[in-house]
Amino acid sequence: MNIMLWLLAGAIVGWAGARFFDLHHHRGAVVAMIIGAVGALIGGKSLAPLLSNAADIDGQFSIFAMVIAILLGTACVVASDVLSKRFDL
């Protein structure tokens, strides 16, 4: 269940970046949503357990993991847009 929430949050971050902040305007909102979802998945699955000091019960919802997923999804969307503009990808 957490994985689906992380993917959804990352997709929303990517969509908001494409819609409101004009990121990925030449590639489209779908690409931004995919990049945001992948970043959020990596953040929630890999980075959040590394930064947390409490052992979570498997399958239990964690606000901390959701925040990390949203932050890393946002960072991935912004970084991919910057790299795209810099290197004309």
N, C-alpha and C positions, 0 to 999 in steps of 0.2 A: 504494500500500500504506500509506503514511503517513497518508493521509486517513482510511482505514478504521480505523486504530489510534487516531487522534485522536477520531473519532466514537464509537468503542467506549469509550475512556477517559472521554469526556464523559458518555456515557450511564450508565456505572457510577458516576461522581461524582453525577449527578442522582438515580440510584436510591438510592445510599447516603444522600444528603441527605434524600430523602423517607422512607426506611425507618428510619434510625437517629436522625436529628436532627429529625424531624417538620417538615421544610420542605415547603411546598406541600400541607399536609394537606387543604385544602379543594378543591384542583384535581387532586390525584392524582400518582402517581409517573410516569406517562407524560409529563405536561407538564414535570416536573422533568428527566426524561431528555432530552427534546427541547431544553430550554434549556441543559442541560449540554453536549450534543453540539454545538450551534451555537456556544456559547462556546469550546469546545475547538477547533473547526474554525477559528474566527477567530484564536485564540491560536496555533495551530500553523502556519497558513498566512500570517498577516499579521504578527503581533507577534514571533514567534520570529526570522524573518530580520532584522527591524529591530534586535533586541537582540544578535544574534550578530555577531561580527567575522570569523568564518571562512566562506569560501564553501563551501557544501556541494555535493556532487555530487548532481545531480537524481536522486531516487528512493532515496537512501541514508538509512537510519534514523538519526535524531538524538535522543539522549537529552535534550539541551537543549530541542529543540522539543516533545518529549513532556511534559517538566516544565512548560513554559510553557503548553501546551494544558491540562493538568490544573489548573494554577493559575487560568487564565482561566475554565475551565469551572466551577470551584468558586466563583469570584467572581461569575459570572453567575447561578448558582443562588441564592446568598445574597442578591445585590442584587435579584433579581426577587422573592424572598420578602419582603424588607424593603419594597420598593415596593408589593407586593400588600397587605401588612398596613397600611401607612401610608395608602394611598389607596383601600382597599377595592376592588381590581380583581378 
